Amino acid sequence: MTRRYGRRRALAAACLGAALLLLGALRPAFESSAMGTSWFGGKRRSPLQTLYDLDQGPRSALAEVHRQRRELLRHACSRHTRRQHLLRPEDLQHVLVDDARGLLYCYVPKVACTNWKRVLLALSGRGPSDPRAIPAPEAHAPGLLPSLADFSPAEVNRRLRAYLAFLFVREPFERLASAYRNKLQRPWGAAFQRRFGTDIVRRLRPRPSPDALARGHDVRFAEFLAYLLDPRTRRDGPLNEHWERAHALCHPCRLRYDVVGKFETLAEDAAFVLGLAGAPGLRFPEPPPGARAAARDRAERLFRDISPFYQRRLFGLYKMDFLLFNYSVPSYLRLR
Ligand SMILES: *[C@@H]1O[C@H](CO)[C@@H](O)[C@H](O)[C@H]1NC(C)=O
């Protein structure tokens, strides 16, 4: 009883704090008074200050690219979002916190997020200094990197004001194809297949075999898309993070992001963030050569077999990610 009351009070407090939080999110970028003047005991400038300095001086080509992406995101948000509900603590779950460096990273699964978690662990000194030496399960272990949702509203606001916030996004359909392949198609996605594949088979297949019902191992891409578009899926709760829209995980119209990194330019964008973070020597682990082109081809092949009707509806579902992050409609899509 007491515990439940305590929890409710904590929630109420968090909701009150959310109003403040929204103000924090809307503050003009680089309000210098909010950034404080010392970092690491005054020895080093914070990543946010470094970005501010970069934007004041003669801009490098890369800084200019990132300024334009921020601008485009802001503009797209004001054009395409209506009245927004306030941020709730659970909206901040995907934003990871590095207090040592002053970084906020919103992770989007299927966009190099394992490597970003590795890099953040290496940066914070909680893992080996070479990110590649950190095993993937360790990088994903809950609690190793705190989430912004774990802090009180005042603590959240302080970090939102003073830290450099970044996220990495990817062409939405390429990301979706990658999620399908990794979680539902590949033999090592057994846990996901049992959890989601069996559901999809039961719900969408007229005469499922007992084997498919038990294992969920042979879900076709078209079935996966039908599941995503099925109204019952959304009614059951938010989409799984591997296929949930990036904007629904990171709320880029309500939180201010200083750097919008892209999977398509991962190496340059990661180097840019690491430079701001004062770790230009750290090499972001690179995907194997040719991996990106292969992922793009796979997405194109998967979507080619999908009817224009489903293509259109699916584009509708992921449209905000295309608009906010400036992705053009894939050439293979038949929208009319
Ligand atoms: C948006 O995308 C177009 C087409 O790919 C590109 O020319 C333009 O530079 C992009 N704008 C920004 C701000 O990234």
The ligand as an ORCA input file, in Angstrom:
! r2SCAN-3c Opt
* xyz 0 1
  C      18.181     17.155    -47.321
  O      18.234     16.208    -48.371
  C      18.551     16.748    -49.639
  C      18.405     15.628    -50.663
  O      19.109     14.493    -50.310
  C      19.937     17.351    -49.586
  O      20.281     17.902    -50.836
  C      19.984     18.424    -48.516
  O      21.291     18.920    -48.371
  C      19.519     17.848    -47.186
  N      19.424     18.911    -46.204
  C      19.951     18.822    -44.977
  C      19.771     19.979    -44.105
  O      20.527     17.818    -44.574
*
